[in-house]
């Protein structure tokens, strides 16, 4: 009887260990896709969950000209059932191109928070081509912290001082969310965007935007530079760590079983 109990203990321990190692592979996936369009002075935001798991507590937020707007909370957002929301924007007396920042917050079935961020350009009145352009250089991987190089070019014959605003999803943090940079005529400048992983999940990728804004002759200009930052995945479960964990489990079970086996054998003599 004691031997059977010990073997039962070993079986339960082994099952719990295997379950802990592989349970993540059985989880569902939420893929929140957000698209934006402009109709007159209205910003149309369409959200779609293209994964296989319902999203929870979905809410869209829009920031435009310092004003924040948001939708009502959606307690459950099933896959393959898109939903459109409309935001009225006040563009009176504006001339030029201005950014609308759209962030959609949502949670999985375990209440773990996620977010999606989108930039929509809003044009008001007659607009001119921008003289700045920004390009991120290289592919970015983030474990805890990373510095992302950004090159900004000035195509005009005049010096331009731009306000640079870093926009990230909630999972990432910008060390300096906003800074100014002066770019010489027909020249370029290099900037560095320092990022920190706040709650990003491994194997996921997140967009990072830097909005380059300046004014010229009564017109406002906004030029977005965008890149994707990939969270470095953990080591596979078949790594050295996996075998160490398995060896500890088997060793612990052997220590429990060995006295019981010896006792059974001694009773048979």
C-alpha positions as CSV (number, residue, x, y, z in Angstrom):
1,X,0.0,0.0,0.0
2,X,2.8,2.4,0.9
3,X,4.6,1.6,-2.4
4,X,1.4,2.4,-4.3
5,X,1.0,5.7,-2.5
6,X,4.6,6.6,-3.3
7,X,4.1,5.7,-7.0
8,X,1.0,7.8,-7.0
9,X,2.8,10.8,-5.6
10,X,5.5,10.4,-8.3
11,X,2.9,10.3,-11.0
12,X,1.1,13.4,-9.8
13,X,4.4,15.3,-9.5
14,X,5.5,14.3,-13.0
15,X,2.2,15.3,-14.5
16,X,2.2,18.7,-12.7
17,X,5.8,19.4,-14.0
18,X,4.9,18.4,-17.6
19,X,1.7,20.5,-17.4
20,X,3.6,23.6,-16.2
21,X,6.1,23.3,-19.0
22,X,3.7,22.8,-21.9
23,X,0.5,24.5,-20.9
24,X,1.4,27.7,-22.7
25,X,1.3,25.8,-26.0
26,X,-2.4,25.0,-25.5
27,X,-3.4,28.7,-24.9
28,X,-5.6,30.5,-27.4
29,X,-4.5,33.5,-29.4
30,X,-5.9,37.1,-29.6
31,X,-4.9,39.1,-32.7
32,X,-6.4,42.6,-32.5
33,X,-6.3,44.3,-35.9
34,X,-7.1,48.1,-35.9
35,X,-7.7,50.0,-39.1
36,X,-8.6,53.7,-39.4
37,X,-10.1,56.0,-42.0
38,X,-11.3,59.6,-42.2
39,X,-14.8,60.7,-43.4
40,X,-15.1,64.4,-43.3
41,X,-14.3,65.4,-39.7
42,X,-15.0,61.9,-38.4
43,X,-12.3,59.3,-37.6
44,X,-13.6,55.8,-38.2
45,X,-11.9,53.0,-36.2
46,X,-12.5,49.4,-37.0
47,X,-11.4,46.7,-34.5
48,X,-11.2,43.0,-35.5
49,X,-10.1,40.0,-33.5
50,X,-8.6,37.6,-36.0
51,X,-7.4,35.1,-33.4
52,X,-9.2,32.1,-31.9
53,X,-9.8,33.4,-28.4
54,X,-12.3,36.1,-27.3
55,X,-10.8,39.3,-26.0
56,X,-12.0,40.8,-22.8
57,X,-12.6,44.4,-21.7
58,X,-11.9,46.0,-25.1
59,X,-11.8,49.8,-25.2
60,X,-10.5,52.2,-27.9
61,X,-8.9,55.6,-27.0
62,X,-8.2,58.4,-29.4
63,X,-6.0,61.4,-28.6
64,X,-6.3,64.4,-31.0
65,X,-5.0,67.9,-30.4
66,X,-4.7,67.2,-26.7
67,X,-8.3,65.9,-26.4
68,X,-8.9,62.4,-25.3
69,X,-11.9,60.3,-26.3
70,X,-12.8,56.7,-25.7
71,X,-15.5,54.1,-26.4
72,X,-17.6,52.3,-23.8
73,X,-16.0,49.1,-22.5
74,X,-16.8,45.9,-24.4
75,X,-16.8,43.0,-21.9
76,X,-16.3,40.2,-24.5
77,X,-15.1,40.6,-28.0
78,X,-15.4,37.3,-30.0
79,X,-13.2,36.4,-33.0
80,X,-14.2,37.3,-36.5
81,X,-16.8,39.8,-35.5
82,X,-15.4,43.3,-36.3
83,X,-16.8,46.4,-34.7
84,X,-16.6,50.0,-35.9
85,X,-16.5,53.1,-33.8
86,X,-16.8,56.8,-34.8
87,X,-15.0,59.7,-33.2
88,X,-15.9,63.3,-34.1
89,X,-12.8,65.5,-34.5
90,X,-12.6,69.2,-34.1
91,X,-10.5,70.5,-37.0
92,X,-11.9,74.0,-37.0
93,X,-9.1,76.6,-37.7
94,X,-6.6,73.9,-38.3
95,X,-4.3,74.0,-41.4
96,X,-2.0,71.2,-42.2
97,X,-1.4,67.6,-41.1
98,X,-2.0,66.4,-37.5
99,X,-1.8,63.0,-35.8
100,X,-4.6,61.1,-34.2
101,X,-3.3,58.5,-31.8
102,X,-5.5,55.4,-31.5
103,X,-4.8,52.9,-28.7
104,X,-7.0,49.8,-28.2
105,X,-6.7,48.2,-24.7
106,X,-7.9,44.6,-24.2
107,X,-7.3,41.6,-22.0
108,X,-7.1,37.8,-22.5
109,X,-9.2,35.2,-20.5
110,X,-6.6,35.4,-17.7
111,X,-7.1,39.2,-17.4
112,X,-3.6,39.8,-18.8
113,X,-3.5,43.3,-20.4
114,X,-2.5,44.0,-24.0
115,X,-2.7,47.0,-26.3
116,X,-2.6,48.0,-30.0
117,X,-1.5,51.5,-31.2
118,X,-2.2,53.1,-34.6
119,X,-1.4,56.5,-36.0
120,X,-3.9,58.2,-38.4
121,X,-2.9,61.4,-40.2
122,X,-5.6,64.0,-40.2
123,X,-5.4,66.7,-43.0
124,X,-7.2,70.0,-42.7
125,X,-7.4,72.7,-45.4
126,X,-4.8,72.8,-48.2
127,X,-1.7,70.8,-47.3
128,X,1.8,70.9,-48.6
129,X,4.4,68.0,-48.8
130,X,6.6,67.7,-45.7
131,X,10.3,68.4,-45.9
132,X,11.3,65.9,-43.2
133,X,11.5,62.2,-43.3
134,X,12.5,59.7,-40.6
135,X,13.8,56.2,-41.0
136,X,14.6,53.6,-38.3
137,X,17.7,51.6,-39.0
138,X,18.0,47.9,-38.6
139,X,15.8,45.2,-37.0
140,X,15.1,45.6,-33.3
141,X,14.9,42.9,-30.7
142,X,14.1,43.7,-27.1
143,X,14.7,41.6,-24.0
144,X,14.8,44.3,-21.2
145,X,16.1,47.5,-22.8
146,X,17.2,48.6,-26.3
147,X,18.4,51.8,-28.1
148,X,16.8,52.2,-31.5
149,X,18.6,54.4,-34.0
150,X,16.5,56.9,-36.0
151,X,17.8,59.0,-38.9
152,X,16.0,62.2,-39.8
153,X,16.6,63.9,-43.1
154,X,15.8,67.5,-44.1
155,X,15.1,68.0,-47.8
156,X,14.6,71.8,-47.6
157,X,17.0,74.7,-47.9
158,X,16.2,75.9,-44.4
159,X,16.9,74.7,-40.9
160,X,14.0,72.8,-39.2
161,X,13.5,72.3,-35.5
162,X,11.1,69.4,-35.0
163,X,9.3,68.1,-31.9
164,X,9.7,64.4,-31.8
165,X,7.1,62.4,-29.9
166,X,7.6,58.7,-29.2
167,X,4.4,56.7,-29.2
168,X,4.4,53.1,-28.0
169,X,1.8,50.5,-26.9
170,X,1.4,50.1,-23.2
171,X,3.7,47.1,-23.1
172,X,6.8,49.3,-23.9
173,X,8.1,52.4,-22.2
174,X,10.1,55.2,-23.9
175,X,12.9,56.5,-21.7
176,X,12.4,60.0,-23.2
177,X,8.8,60.3,-24.6
178,X,9.4,63.7,-26.3
179,X,12.5,65.6,-27.4
180,X,13.4,68.4,-29.9
181,X,15.9,68.0,-32.8
182,X,17.3,70.6,-35.2
183,X,18.1,69.3,-38.7
184,X,20.4,71.5,-40.9
185,X,19.4,72.4,-44.5
186,X,19.8,69.5,-46.9
187,X,21.3,67.5,-44.1
188,X,20.4,64.8,-41.6
189,X,20.6,64.1,-37.9
190,X,20.8,60.9,-35.9
191,X,18.6,60.3,-32.9
192,X,18.4,57.4,-30.4
193,X,15.1,56.2,-29.0
194,X,15.6,54.2,-25.8
195,X,12.9,51.7,-25.0
196,X,12.2,49.4,-22.1
197,X,10.1,46.2,-22.0
198,X,7.4,46.8,-19.4
199,X,5.1,43.9,-20.0
200,X,5.7,42.7,-23.5
201,X,5.3,38.9,-24.1
202,X,8.0,36.8,-25.7
203,X,7.6,36.1,-29.4
204,X,5.4,39.1,-29.9
205,X,6.2,42.2,-32.0
206,X,5.1,45.8,-31.2
207,X,5.0,48.9,-33.3
208,X,6.9,52.0,-32.2
209,X,6.2,55.4,-33.8
210,X,8.0,58.7,-33.6
211,X,6.0,61.7,-34.7
212,X,8.1,64.5,-36.3
213,X,6.2,67.8,-36.0
214,X,7.0,71.3,-37.0
215,X,5.4,74.5,-38.3
216,X,6.2,76.5,-41.4
217,X,4.4,79.6,-42.9
218,X,1.2,78.9,-40.8
219,X,1.0,75.3,-41.7
220,X,1.5,72.3,-39.4
221,X,3.4,69.2,-40.5
222,X,3.5,65.8,-39.0
223,X,5.7,63.0,-40.3
224,X,5.6,59.5,-38.7
225,X,8.5,57.2,-38.5
226,X,7.6,53.6,-37.6
227,X,9.4,50.4,-36.8
228,X,8.6,47.0,-35.2
229,X,10.3,45.8,-32.0
230,X,10.3,42.0,-31.4
231,X,10.4,40.7,-27.9
232,X,13.2,38.1,-27.7
233,X,11.6,34.6,-27.1
234,X,12.6,32.4,-24.2
235,X,14.8,29.4,-24.7
236,X,12.9,26.3,-26.0
237,X,11.6,23.8,-23.4
238,X,14.0,21.2,-24.7
239,X,17.0,23.4,-23.5
240,X,19.4,22.6,-20.7
241,X,17.0,24.2,-18.3
242,X,14.3,21.7,-19.2
243,X,16.5,18.7,-18.6
244,X,17.7,20.1,-15.3
245,X,14.1,20.5,-14.1
246,X,13.2,17.0,-15.3
247,X,16.3,15.6,-13.5
248,X,15.3,17.3,-10.3
249,X,11.7,15.9,-10.5
250,X,13.0,12.3,-11.2
251,X,15.6,12.6,-8.4
252,X,13.0,13.9,-5.9
253,X,10.7,11.1,-6.8
254,X,13.5,8.5,-6.5
255,X,14.3,9.8,-3.0
256,X,10.6,9.3,-2.0
257,X,10.3,5.8,-3.6
258,X,13.6,4.3,-2.6
259,X,12.8,3.9,1.2
260,X,9.5,2.4,0.3
261,X,11.0,-0.1,-2.1
262,X,13.6,-1.2,0.4
263,X,10.9,-1.7,3.1
264,X,8.8,-3.9,0.7
265,X,11.9,-5.9,-0.2
266,X,12.9,-6.4,3.4
267,X,9.4,-7.6,4.3
268,X,9.5,-10.3,1.6
269,X,12.7,-11.8,3.0
